[in-house]
Amino acid sequence: MLKTFKGGIHPPYNKDLTNSKPIEKATLPKKVIIPMGMHIGAPSEPIVKVGDMVKKGQKIGEAKSFVSVPVHASISGKVTAVEPRPWPGGGLMMSVVIESDGKDELDYSITPPKPLSQLSPDEIKNLIREAGITGLGGAGFPTQVKLSFPPEKNVDTIIINAAECEPYITADHRLLLERPDDVVLGIEAIMKATGIKRAFIGIEDNKLDAVESIKKTIKDKEGIEVVVLATKYPQGGEKQLIKAVTGREVPSGGLPMDAGVIVNNAGTCAAIANTLKTGLPLIERITTVTGSGIKEPKNLLIRIGTPLIDIIEQCGGFKGTPGKVLMGGPMMGLAQSTLDVPAIKGTSGLLVLEKHDLHLFEPSPCIKCARCVDACPINLLPTTIAKFAQKNMWNEAELYHAMDCVECGCCSYVCPAHIPLTQHIRIAKSHIIALRRQK
């Protein structure tokens, strides 16, 4: 029987647009806009100024706290601005703008490190940190922080998230097919850095070719196992993945390490492998560009900081009249108000939907059908929390565990009254965080 979790939904997956398309290297961008805060934690501080010439891989942002990572130039060229710029998360973020010189020259400091067999656990963690590697599944948590858990947490299991449950996105699927050795090398590095002897790779059963690809790669590897998961959204959520693979539950308000587990994305593992083999920091990633509003859907290997408009043009441009552009997928993606914002480390997908594909509904009163309760993968009461949010009752929303919501969108998806439950809960969470800071 396939492993899974309670709740969840089965939206149309629409992965056939790109799941058979090989990864294609994007053309070198003429300009990149590199935000200093592409990760959870403190933003990096720019260490370059306007007029500086920089090389590919050169550090341009310094991390000043533990929960942070450095930021690097993804192209060579001239720094033309160091200023707040619009970024995909909304609002403004301090960014470094680089105009390409067309040479794509590598910084002199980039050299391959010692082989993995000769690196100590601390050396591996430091390499990961200095390479600016974060979770590439979307949240952007600094990877070295995940690997530096306190000994009293008794972490004994690594889970590699290769579920890729978000509709339309196929970046990890193609990675598992085309670069399985990199994924496995990254897993081995994580195992050595943490001393953990057991690792599971979770892959949904709509990617059986990827399952076979990884199984062949790990046949002589000790301690690494593939777990085939039922195809269901949000199977790739950390808490759901841990429950499905190990049967353990992350406690309310806790982290995966509180359940004895650390979770890393397959793309993060490949990024670690690339650093181990070349010395390059994280300056590029695989992004699925797809949707009914794209002429030629593709899986592109793009440079971090590439403006979204450039990425769309490399896929033939828009088809029809675009109605919405999402960074990410349809369930958890962020709608973009401008195409001048850049792709960041967490940009797993760029989804363009034609205007006629958008269905907008006016909310109606809740009919108390409890479909949102059945669908919630965290076992919350979404409609109750949403009502508290609508009445500005933040303390009550917190008592009903609003902060445990993972904002997966399942409740909004199944609601027959078309109430934007996830958005109401998100507002409640922001107010709860603000109140906590005041206290």
N, C-alpha and C positions, 0 to 999 in steps of 0.2 A: 504494500500500500504506500502511495506517495505521501511524503510528509508535508504538513501544512499547519495552519493555525485556525482558531475560531474567528468567524466573521469574515469580512472582506467582500469583494465584488468581482464581477467578470465583465468589465467594459470591453467594447470592441478594441482589439489590440493593434490592428493596422500596421503590423511590422513587415508585411510582405512588400511594402514599398522599397525597403532598403536591406532586408535581412540576407539577400543573396548578392549584394553589391560589395565588392572588395573595398578595403580602405584606400582612399585616393589622397595623395599628398597635395595639399592646397598650394597655390602659387604664393610666392613671397609677398606679404602686404607692403604697400608703399608707406603705410603709417600704422603704428600701434599705439593704443592708449592703455597703459598698464596701471590699474588701480592698486593702491597700497594695502587695501583691506579685502583681499579675495578669500579670506579664511575666517573661521570663528576665532575670536580673541582680539588682542590689541593689533591695530593696523601697524604696518611697518612705517618707518620714517625715511623719506627720500634722502639719498646721499649723493645725488647728482644735481646739477644746476643747468639752467638754460644755456645752450652753447656748447656743452660738453659733447665730445664724441665717445660713443660707447660701442662695445662689441657684443656679439651674441653670447649669452650666458653670463655676462658681467652682472655683479650685484648692483642694484640701483636703489634698493630699499632695505634698511637694516631693522631686524626684529629687536625690540627693546625689552620684551618680557618673555616669560617661559611659554605662555600660551600664545604663540605667534610664530611666524616664519619669515625669512628673508624673501625679497622679490627680485627677479632678474630680468634683464633685457632679453626679449625674444628675437630681436633682429639687431644688426649693426647699423649705426647711423648717428644722427645728430639729435640731441635733446632740444625740442622746440618749446616745451612748456612743462612747468611743474606747478600744478594748480588743481583745485577741485573741479572735477568733471562729472557729468551724468554717468551713472553706472547701472548695471542691470538690477541691482537691489532696490533702486529708487533713490531719489535725492542725489546728492553730490558726494563724491569720494576723492580725496587727494590722489592725484594720478600723475604719472610721468608719460609725456607724449614724445615719441621718437619717430623722426622721419628717416626712412630707409636710405642708405647710400647704395643699395643694390648689390653690395659685395657679400653680405651675410658672413662676415668674418668672425671667427671664433675668438673669444677672449683668451689671452695667453695663459691664464690661470687654470683653464679647463684641461685636466689630464685624468686618465683613468686611475682609480684607486687600486689598492692591492686586491688580489682575488678574495672572494668571500671567505674562503677557507683560512685566510691569514688575518682576517679582521676580527677584532674583539667585539662583544656586544655593544660597548660604549662607542666604539668607532663607527659601527653601523648606524646607531642612533644619531650620532653627530653628522654623518654623511647625509642622512635623510633630512635632518633639520636644515643643514646648510644648502641643500638642494631645493629647499622651499616646497617639499612634498606635503600635500594635504590630501584629505579624502576627495576622490574624484567622482563620488556618487552624487554629489550635490551640496551636502552640508559644509564641506571644506574644513573639517576639523584637522588641526596639525597632527600629522602622523606620528612624529616622535613623542608627542604628549600621550597618545594612546598606548605607545609601547613602554612608557615610563610609569606604569601603575605601581602603587604601594605594595610591598610584599604581603601585607596582611590581607589583601584582597583575594589571595589564593587563586589567581587566574590560571586555569589549566587547559583552556581550549581557545583555539583561533578559528574564526569563521570567515571565509572569504565570500563576500557578497557578489555573486555573479548571476543573481536572479533576474535582474533587469526587468522588473515587473511593469514599469511605466509604459503605457501604450506608445507606439510609434518608434521608440528609441531602440537602436540595434548596435550601438557603439561597442558595448562589452561583448555582445554576441560575435561580432566580427573579430574582436581582439582574441577571444578564446579559440577561434578557428585559425587565425593567421599568425598569432604570436603566443601560442600556449607555453613555449619554453620561457618566455619573459615572465608570464604570470607565475609559473612555478618557481623560477629563480627568486622572484620577489617574495613568495611565500617562505622559501627556505631562509631568506635574509631575515624576515620577521621572526621565524622560529628561533634562529640563532640569537637575534637581538634580545629576545624575551626569555629564552630557555624553555619555552613551551614545546612539548613533544608531539602534540596532536593538533591537526588542522583539517577542517572540513571545507570543501568548496561547494556552495549551494547553487544549483542551476535548475531553472524551471524545465518542465518536461516538454515545452514547446521549442526547446533548443537541444534536441537529442544529438545532433551532429556535433555541437560543442561539448556535450557530455563525453562522446567518444574521443574527441580530440584531446581533452584533458586526461581522460583515463589512459590513453596511450603514453602521454607525457609523464605520468606519475607512476607507471607500472613498476619501476625499480626504486621508487622513493618511499622511504619509511615514514610513517606517521601522517601521510596526506591521503585524504579520502574524498571522493565525490559523493555528494548527497543530492539525489534527484528530488525536486520539489514539485508539488502540484502547481499548475499555472493559475495564479490568483493574485489579484491586487489587494493590498500592498505586501506581497510576499518578500520584497526586498527591504522592508522597514527593519531596522535593527532588532527591535523587540519581537517582531513577528518571526524573523529569521532565527533568532535564538530559541524561541519557543518551538518552532518547527524542527530544528536540527537537534537540539539537546533536551527539549522538554522543560527547560528551566524558564523562570519568569524573572524579568527585571523588576525590582520593587518600585513602587510609586515614588517618583522623584529621584530614582537611582539611575546609574549608568550601567552599560553592559558588564563592566568589571565587577559590579556588585553581584552579578550572577556567575562570576568566574570565567567571563568570556571577553575577548576583544574581537571587534569586527572591522575588517578592512575591505575596501572595494577591489575588484579585479584590476581595474585601471590603475589604482594606486600601486598595486604589486608590480605591474608592468613599468610604472614610472620609477620605482625603486630599482628594478633590473636595469633600466636604461642608464641610471646614474652609476650603478656598479660596473657597467660595461664601458661607458664612455666618459664618465665624470660630469656629464651635462646636468644642469639643474632642470627643474620642471618648467619648460618654456613652450610646450606644445601638448596637445591632447586630441583624442578622436572625438568628433562631434557628428551626430546624425542630423542632417538637414533634410527635412521631410514635410509632408502634409499636402493637402489638396491644392494649396496655393503656391507650390514650388514646381517649376517646369521639369527639373531633373533632380529628384531626390538622391542624395549621396551620403556616404560615410566619409567625412573629410578629416585628415590630420592637419589641424590648424595651429597657427602660432597664437599663444596667449596675447590678448590685446587687439586682435584683428577686429575692426569695426563690423557689426552685423551686416551692414549693407554690402560690404565686400564679399562676405561669405555667401550671401544670397545670390549675388551676381555670378559667383563661380558655379552656381547650380542652375544657371540659365535665367535667373530672375524670377519674378512673380508670374504665376499663371492665373489669369482672371483678375478679379478685384480682391485684394487681400482684406480680410475682415479682422484678423487678429494675428499678431506675432508673439509667440511664447518662447521664452528661454526655458528649455526643459520640455516636459510632456504635457498632455492635456489635464492631468490630475493635479500635479504639484508645480507645474511651470509658472513662471512669472510673466504676465503680459507686459510688453514693452511699448512705451509711448514714443520712442524715437529709435531709428536704426543707426544712430551715431554712437551708441554705446558699444563697448567692446565685449568680445567673448572672454570669459574668465576661466580659472582653473576648474570650476564646477559646471561648466557649460557642456553637459552631456548631449544636449540636443537643441535644435532650433526648429520649432514647429510653426508653419504658416498655414492658416486655414482660410479658405475662400469665404467671402462675405455670406454667400448663400448657404454655407455649411453651419453658420452660427444660429443657434436657436435660443432666443431670449424670451424669458417668461416672467410675468409678474407674480411675486409671491402671494400665496393665499393663506388663510389661517391653518394652523397645524390641526390635523385630523386624528392625532394620537394613534397612528397606526403602528408605531414602534419599529418601522423599517430601519431607521437610523441606528437604533439600539442594536438590532440584529447584525447590521453591517459593520459596526464599530469594532476594529481589531483590538482596541484597548479596553473594551467592555465599559465604556462610559455611557452617560445619558446625554447625548448631544443636544436634543431639543430642550432639555431642562437648563443646561449651561447657556444655550443661546438665549433663552428667555431672561435669565439673570443678566446677561450682557446687554440685552435691549433695554433693561430697566436700570442699567448702571449699578447693579448689585455685585460688585467685584468680589467682596469677601465671600458671598454665597457661592459664586462661580468657582472660587478657589477651593471651597469645602467640597465641591463636587468634582474635584480633580481636573479642572480646566487645564492646568499646567502639564498634565500627562498626555494631552491631545498631541498627536504627531502631525496634524493638519494634512492628512492624506486625502481628504475630500470625499471619502466614501459616503458620509452622511448626506452631504449636499447632493451627491449623484443619485441616491435612491429616493430622496424626498419627493413624494408625489405633489406636495404643495409648493415645490420649488423655492423653499426657504434657504437662503445662503447660510446654512448652519456653520460651515467651516469659517466663513468670514466673521461671523458674530463671535465665535470662540477665539479666533485670532485677536480680535479687538480686546476681548476679556483678558487674554494672556498678556497683552502689552500693558494694560492698566494694572494688572497684578504685579508685573515686574516693576513698574513705576512706583507702586505703593511700597514694595519691598525695599527699593532703593531709598525712599523717603525715611523708612524706619531705621 
